[in-house]
Structure formats: structure tokens, C-alpha cells
Amino acid sequence: MQAAAVTDRVAPRQVSEFSTQPLTDPATRHAISTLLQLFTSCYGPHARPKLIHNNCGGHVSLTTSAARLLHGMSVSRPVLRLVTTAVQQHVTLYGDCGLLAGQLCLGLVDRSLNLAVQRRLITRINEHLLKCCLDYLYSESCACRVAVDFSTTGDLLKLAESAIKTKPVCGFLASDVRHMSKLVVEAFLKCFPDSCTDSSWGCTEYVGMEGSTVGESYLIDGILIDTPHIATYSVRPLGSRSVQDGPRRGLLRVALFNVSLAGETNMSTAAEYQLEPNVEFGTAVMSELLRCGKRLVAQGVGVVLCQKVVHPRLKRLLKQNSLLVLDRLGLQRTAAVHQLVGGRLLGDYQMVLEETDWGYLQTATHRVLARKSYVHLEAAPSAGRVCTLVLCARTDEAVNELKTTCRTAEQVLRTTSQQPLALAGGGCWLSHLAHVIATQISEKWLEWSKDCDCTRLQLLTVVDSFAANLRHVATVVNKGDGSVVTDSRHHHAWLVSSGIHASDTVFTSLPATCQCGQVTSTDSVTLTSLQETATGLDVDTNMSRSCWVLDSFLASTKALHMAVSVANVVLSIEHCIQEL
């Protein structure tokens, strides 16, 4: 009966669906447009949050970040899955500009499908345009590129603010953005290597506190480990044993295990045991664990930390001898703790431990935060650079969004330290780059036509579509009450009131600066519509004024590269094979 029931549940394998020219399918075109609108509405400081909930119940997510958005949603169409996977990989590597990459990619695909040009020719021209963009952005003559000064915190704060202030789910006030930016920069500097030859970065942990305001967030040295088994009605002394003599007197000796200490027989196959007659294997394993505990007590260990589980009998033995025991740390937390305490990560409880195997802590104290118990581990002098950013917000979703946002900002700072460059933010580098493309094509259209084996009309059609895609994203960044225009000298983005027409406007009726803050109204330059493609104009490369808004150079250029490359792959798809 049981075998028959299993047979009834086995369904025959379905025949794969084979489709030709999937991009011509109206349903696929509609799906591309829908996902593009989703990315667009989540982008910039005026983003509209998205509520994500699957049809089987479960957690409800409220977010505008690319990482949480794509993690929570399911995409069934292979073409869209190709794009979303590429965006997720970009976010994993560079932290920021996932929504930018998605918009540029899908916008390029959507616009290309509406052109009266062969798709194979479009991809060829797109490759040349991508090379043109990257060559300009990496050149010394790039007027929208800014050198980041690491000798002061000014530019670092601008980079952090650009990544933080575009997340409305966090519920930021104006002062909160500045406060969180300072905390992220401070955490980044604490983890920064001591010298150019030191490649070991520190580690920042994030702990969420629901129910407080964002302005109450703070940074502490060390690590907070959640300990729900300790009562929260009072702060208790932990009573850990410290080293009594020697150069490490007063410190806590730590044994950090990444192997289970629960006594499972299936986890002990690599160990050797000598069994007495009529003694079960499980009993022998338990005896060996207890002998390990006694050795730890005899060698003056004060804290035992375990990535997995510690057996209750072993835990009781250690606690009776005034040892602090914390288990179930998990893989990521164990790596951070290892960096904090130093020493050796112990993978065998039968090994003979030496002085170099131990880690050390300055203190281990009990703390109660937001009605939850934590053990605060503080590093010994000259130990690893590890700190914890305690993030406060009113709701659980705001806490989760704040964690993702701060991780993104810190990753942006780390990637910028490898290449200390940034781009003029607020959409200015996008509108500026669109003008550069149009100008170069107007000057070199004959050469490009020969290289791409196309007519001038075909070349200009694709170039106009590519530049319009860049300008559209620049407009999306500044969406809100107003319209976006550009100046005729620096070609940055400006936000003017809805009733003002660009053809009749001069700088005297504009805000004091462009969206990035690099160009001011005192530069006496007239405006044009952002959609107009005036070519042949000189680009002013003598901009020494600093920007107020900065975008990550590495994340932005990699997003542009990924977007065009994936768009070309999508446009080249002729057939699709999918198992239903």
C-alpha cells in the first residue's frame, strides 16, 4: 500500500516547450515592461515601496532595495530570469546600483524592440557604444568623474548618504540620514586596514532593535550575541574565569569550535575511539566530550564558543566550573567571532590544545537591549577590528531595510577604497554621458558606420535610443514635483518647477545648483530640454568644484557594463526551451 501511494504521486515528465522568437510574444513584451516599471518606481529618493507576499502565506516584505526585492519575488519567464539573476549577482559583488542596472538593461531591450533596425545590428552598435562610454568614464578627461579624498570624511559621508537616503521604507528624517551616514563611515574606518600592506579588513555586524527611532541607532566595539536563555528582567554578571598570571592576565581565554559538541555519532566519523566491551559507541562519544570539557577547565579557559550545538551535559559541566558557554553561533557569526578573538578555529575536540590555539577577550558582559538578552564580547588589545552597528527603527520591516541599506553603504565605501573615484550623482553623470555619446557620434559617424557595417540612419537611430535610455534614468532619479532639464555647457541634470519651460529659462530662475551640486547658477549657462540632443558642443572638463551627491564609480560603471551586455544577450535570443 505504501509503495502504491508513492507510485501514484509520481507524474510523467512533461514535454519541454519550444518557442521561436520569444521577444515577439506580447506576453513577454508586457512582462518586460512591467518589470521595468517595477525597477523604475523603486529608484531614487522618491521611490515607492513594494509589498511582497507569496500566495502560500509567510513573511511580508516591504522594500525598495534591489537585493530584498529580487530575493522575495519569483520570476517565471526565462528572459526575465536572465536579467534578474544578473542584477542579483551585480548586487552581491558591488552592493549598489542594482536598480540602475535593471533599468538600463530592460530599458535598452524595450526601446530596441521598437526600432526598425535588425536586432543583430543593434547589439553590434550597442557594443561600440558601451566601449565609448567606458573609455570616456575611465579617461582623465571625464568631466563627471570625481576623485574621492580619503584623508577627510567629507567624500565618504557623501557616498554613504547617496546610498542611504533613497530608502523611504526606513522612515528617515533629514537628521537621520546624516546620523546613519556618520555611523556607517565610522564603522568603515574602524574596519579599515592599519597599513597599505595589511590586506585584512575588519568586520561590521548588524543587530536590529525594533520599536525605537532611527536616530537612536549607535555603534559599539565588539559583537553582540543573542542569548534568549538568559532572563531579561535584570542584567546578570556572567562570572567567566579570567587568566590569573602571565602577560595576558585579566583577559578571558577563549576556545572557539566549528564542530558540533552535541555528541552525534554521525558527526564523529573522523575521530578515533577505543571501546571497552559492552560499551555503546554513543556512550564513548559522550565520555570523550566530557574529557574535552575537563581539559578546557584545567587549561584555564573562561569562554567556550561553538558554531553548532553543545551537549547539555557538557554545558552543565562547563558552567559548574564558571565557564561561559555560547553555542549555535552559525557560520557567519563564527567567522566574525574568530576575527574578534583570534587564535585557532578548533575542528576537533580530541586534539591537544596549545597556547597558540586560544583566543582572548577583554570582557564578556550581559546586556539587555529592547527587552532581549545579549552577551557583549569585547576584543582584547591588539585583537581583530570588529564592531557592531545597532540599528533602531519603528517596525520589523524598517529594521530589515535599514540593515540592507547600511550593508550596501559600507560595501560602497569598501569598493571605493580600492578605486578612489566617484561619479556626479543625482542623474548628472547619466545626462552628461548621453551628451558625450551624441557628440562623439556626430563627429565620427562615418568611421562608426564602417565598423558596424550600417547606414548613418541606422547608426543614429540606435544611438538616439541608447542616449534616450540614459536620459530617462536621469529623469527617474529626480522624479517628483518638477521637470528635469540640462544645461548647455556642463550637461548636468537640473530640477525645475513643473510650470517652467526649458526654452524660456535661464539660471536666474533655477535652484542654486544642479542635482549633484557641482554646477551653480552663477555659471551663466542657458537650459535645454533633457530630451533634446544638441551635438557638437564642447564639454567643460575644468570642473574643480566638489559634488554634494556622489555615486559609486565602480558600482555604476559595472552596472552599465552588465546592463548593456545582458541586454545584448537578450536581444540575440532566437529560441527558448522551457520545461513546464
C-alpha positions, 0 to 999 in steps of 0.5 A: 500500500505504501509503495502504491501511494508513492507510485501514484504521486509520481507524474510523467515528465512533461514535454519541454516547450519550444518557442521561436522568437520569444521577444515577439510574444506580447506576453513577454513584451508586457512582462518586460515592461512591467518589470521595468516599471517595477525597477523604475518606481523603486529608484531614487529618493522618491521611490515607492515601496513594494509589498511582497507576499507569496500566495502560500502565506509567510513573511511580508516584505516591504522594500525598495532595495534591489537585493530584498526585492529580487530575493522575495519575488519569483520570476517565471519567464526565462528572459526575465530570469536572465536579467534578474539573476544578473542584477542579483549577482551585480548586487552581491559583488558591488552592493549598489546600483542594482536598480540602475542596472535593471533599468538600463538593461530592460530599458535598452531591450524595450526601446530596441524592440521598437526600432526598425533596425535588425536586432543583430545590428543593434547589439553590434552598435550597442557594443561600440557604444558601451566601449565609448562610454567606458573609455570616456568614464575611465579617461582623465578627461571625464568631466563627471568623474570625481576623485574621492579624498580619503584623508577627510570624511567629507567624500565618504559621508557623501557616498554613504548618504547617496546610498542611504537616503533613497530608502523611504521604507526606513522612515528617515528624517533629514537628521537621520540620514546624516546620523546613519551616514556618520555611523556607517563611515565610522564603522568603515574606518574602524574596519579599515586596514592599519597599513597599505600592506595589511590586506585584512579588513575588519568586520561590521555586524548588524543587530536590529532593535525594533520599536525605537527611532532611527536616530537612536541607532549607535555603534559599539566595539565588539559583537553582540550575541543573542542569548534568549536563555538568559532572563531579561528582567535584570542584567546578570554578571556572567562570572567567566574565569579570567587568566590569573598570571602571565602577560595576558592576565585579566583577559578571558581565554577563549576556545572557539569550535566549528564542530558540533559538541552535541555528541552525534555519532554521525558527526564523529566519523573522523575521530578515533575511539577505543571501546571497552566491551559492552560499551555503546559507541554513543556512550564513548562519544559522550565520555570523550566530550566530557574529557574535552570539557575537563581539559578546557577547565584545567587549561584555564579557559573562561569562554567556550564558543561553538558554531553548532550545538553543545551537549547539555551535559557538557554545558552543565559541566562547563558552567559548574566550573564558571565557564561561559558557554555560547553555542549555535553561533552559525557560520557567519557569526563564527567567522566574525567571532574568530576575527574578534578573538583570534587564535585557532578555529578548533575542528576537533575536540580530541586534539591537544590544545596549545597556547597558540590555539586560544583566543582572548577577550577583554570582557564578556558582559550581559546586556539587555537591549529592547527587552532581549538578552545579549552577551557583549564580547569585547576584543582584547588589545591588539585583537581583530577590528570588529564592531557592531552597528545597532540599528533602531527603527519603528517596525520589523520591516524598517529594521530589515531595510535599514540593515540592507541599506547600511550593508550596501553603504559600507560595501560602497565605501569598501569598493571605493577604497580600492578605486578612489573615484566617484561619479556626479550623482543625482542623474548628472553623470547619466545626462552628461554621458548621453551628451558625450555619446551624441557628440562623439557620434556626430563627429565620427559617424562615418568611421562608426558606420564602417565598423558596424557595417550600417547606414548613418540612419541606422547608426543614429537611430540606435544611438538616439535610443541608447542616449534616450535610455540614459536620459530617462534614468536621469529623469527617474532619479529626480522624479517628483514635483518638477521637470528635469532639464540640462544645461548647455555647457556642463550637461548636468541634470537640473530640477525645475518647477513643473510650470517652467519651460526649458526654452524660456529659462535661464539660471536666474530662475533655477535652484542654486545648483544642479542635482549633484551640486557641482554646477551653480547658477552663477555659471551663466549657462542657458537650459535645454530640454533633457530630451533634446540632443544638441551635438557638437558642443564642447564639454567643460572638463575644468570642473574643480568644484566638489559634488554634494551627491556622489555615486559609486564609480565602480558600482555604476560603471559595472552596472552599465557594463552588465546592463548593456551586455545582458541586454545584448544577450537578450536581444540575440535570443532566437529560441527558448526551451522551457520545461513546464 
